[in-house]
């Protein structure tokens, strides 16, 4: 996959938001179901082993959907999605973190999340 411009990454994120929202909700359900199916676990109104397996399969589908766009799913809890790009000829990742309302951050590839900065206006 190629590089995103900031505008392309923002448009892709807008299209992905329903997928990411479902992923967050399903992640919570899967966590509850995992406890329910564990030995000595508390029963859940969400179901049991079949529902847990279904949740895992759907999570895999959603993560694949994200990655098929060219975005990189870097974190699961919290969700962290990076879009490969270049700013001033420097390889960067445009960075969206669960809870962000829009794509406003980036970091150099070699610095990782610790080097996260606001995108220039």
C-alpha positions in Angstrom: 0.0 0.0 0.0 1.1 3.5 -0.6 1.4 6.6 1.5 -1.6 8.7 2.6 -1.8 12.5 2.4 -3.2 14.1 5.5 -6.5 14.7 3.6 -6.7 11.1 2.4 -6.0 9.8 5.9 -8.7 12.0 7.4 -11.2 10.8 4.8 -10.2 7.2 5.4 -10.6 7.7 9.2 -14.0 9.2 8.7 -15.0 6.1 6.7 -13.5 3.8 9.3 -15.1 5.4 12.4 -18.1 3.0 12.3 -15.8 0.0 12.1 -13.6 1.4 14.9 -16.7 2.1 17.1 -18.0 -1.5 16.6 -14.5 -2.8 17.4 -14.4 -0.9 20.7 -17.9 -2.2 21.7 -17.1 -5.7 20.6 -13.8 -5.6 22.4 -15.7 -5.0 25.7 -18.1 -7.8 25.0 -15.3 -10.2 24.2 -13.6 -9.3 27.4 -16.7 -10.0 29.4 -17.3 -13.3 27.5 -13.7 -14.3 28.1 -14.3 -14.1 31.9 -17.6 -15.9 31.6 -16.1 -18.9 29.8 -13.0 -19.1 32.0 -13.0 -21.8 34.7 -14.9 -20.3 37.7 -16.0 -17.3 35.6 -19.1 -15.3 36.3 -21.9 -16.1 33.8 -22.7 -13.3 31.4 -26.0 -12.2 29.9 -24.0 -11.9 26.7 -23.8 -15.7 26.4 -21.1 -18.3 26.6 -18.5 -20.0 24.5 -20.3 -19.8 21.1 -20.8 -16.1 21.6 -17.2 -15.7 22.7 -16.0 -17.5 19.5 -18.3 -15.4 17.4 -17.0 -12.2 19.0 -13.4 -13.2 18.3 -14.2 -14.0 14.7 -16.0 -10.6 14.2 -13.0 -8.8 15.9 -10.7 -10.5 13.4 -13.0 -9.3 10.5 -13.0 -5.8 11.8 -9.3 -5.6 12.3 -8.8 -7.0 8.7 -11.1 -4.3 7.4 -8.9 -1.6 9.0 -5.7 -3.1 7.7 -7.1 -3.5 4.1 -7.3 0.3 3.8 -3.5 0.6 4.2 -3.8 1.8 7.8 -1.8 0.1 10.5 -3.6 -1.2 13.6 -1.0 -0.6 16.2 -2.9 -1.0 19.5 -6.0 -2.9 20.5 -6.8 -1.5 24.0 -6.8 1.4 23.5 -7.2 1.3 19.7 -4.3 3.0 17.9 -4.4 3.4 14.1 -1.5 4.8 12.1 -1.6 6.0 8.5 1.8 5.9 6.7 2.7 9.3 5.2 5.4 11.8 4.6 5.7 15.3 6.0 8.4 17.4 4.4 9.9 14.3 2.9 10.2 12.6 6.4 8.5 9.2 6.8 5.8 9.6 9.5 2.7 7.9 10.8 -0.4 10.0 11.0 -1.7 8.8 14.4 -5.3 8.3 15.7 -5.8 7.1 19.2 -9.1 5.9 20.6 -10.9 8.9 22.0 -9.5 11.3 19.5 -12.3 13.1 17.7 -10.2 13.6 14.5 -6.8 12.9 13.0 -4.6 15.6 14.5 -1.4 13.9 15.4 1.7 12.3 13.8 5.0 10.9 14.8 8.2 10.0 12.9 8.4 6.3 12.2 11.7 6.0 14.1 10.3 7.7 17.2 7.1 5.9 17.7 4.2 7.0 19.9 6.5 8.8 22.4 7.4 11.3 19.6 3.7 12.2 18.9 3.2 15.8 17.8 0.2 17.9 16.6 -0.1 18.1 12.8 0.8 21.5 11.5 -2.2 23.6 10.4 
